[in-house]
Amino acid sequence: MFLGIRQRELSGCDLPLCNSYQDARSGLYDLSQSEHDNALYELNRDFFSRLGYTKIIVEICQEFPLLRNKIDLISFLMTNKMPDVGADLFFCRDKTDKHDRALVFKILVNQFLDIKRLKTVFRREFLHASDMLDLEFGYDQSLDNENETVMRRKLIQDRYRVLWGAYVDFRLAKRFPDFEKADMAASIARVFSKLSQKEMLSILSRLEKDKWTHSGLLKVAKMVFGSNEGLVASN
């Protein structure tokens, strides 16, 4: 919250709101430690909404019907490590727990300072989660790697992640004109070291135009390239 308020102060935007936050925060210092922590939490939650962040999250979540219908809880955690950023979907096996499915989203604090970028991050992770809930996509976390060597498992995992990420980005770019796609060609070239230029362009074209499933992406991720047999969509 401090960074969001500070950014608006420096830009001269919403100064009354910024002053209101600073005054309210200053008034908490006379409280005991436990009272201060609880009051600060409530204050930050209130201004998180007043700064428009709650509205952004709700609106983007509503763009993905499967999340609205199949997720019981979405939790956001702050992190200061870029590799930790992303969303994880948890399925609760304890039937006494009212939250059967929970989406836990880790995000960098400073990502809230760039709203356009923030929307890109949310949409990308929400579509990944939506795919995991989509029976037609048929996601399987195991990646069917039991009979592979450790090195081969890592390679397949990396390839699958890149292919799925590109498929996600292509769909989002079609829906949202301002969506910023990642450099998919560079990512694919990195994990498919023996891929020819023609094969890479073919993969990118099919990822953009065809409807894929988990098994189809996994098939390409496992291919030894040098032929076109891996360039078949999962339809």
Buried (B, 14 or more C-beta within 10 A) or exposed (E): BEEBBEBBBEEEEBEEBBEBBBEBBEEBEEEEEEEEEEBBEEBBEEBBEBBEBEEBBEEBBEBBEBBEEBBEBBEBEEBEEEEEBBBBBEEBEEEEEEEBBBBBBBBBEEBBBEEEEBBBBBBBBBBBBBBBBBEEBBBEEEBEBEEBEEEEBEBBBBBBBBBBBBBBBBBBBEEBEEBBBBEBBEBBBEBBEEBEEEBBEBBBEBBBEBEBBBEBBBBBBBBEBEEEEBBEBBE
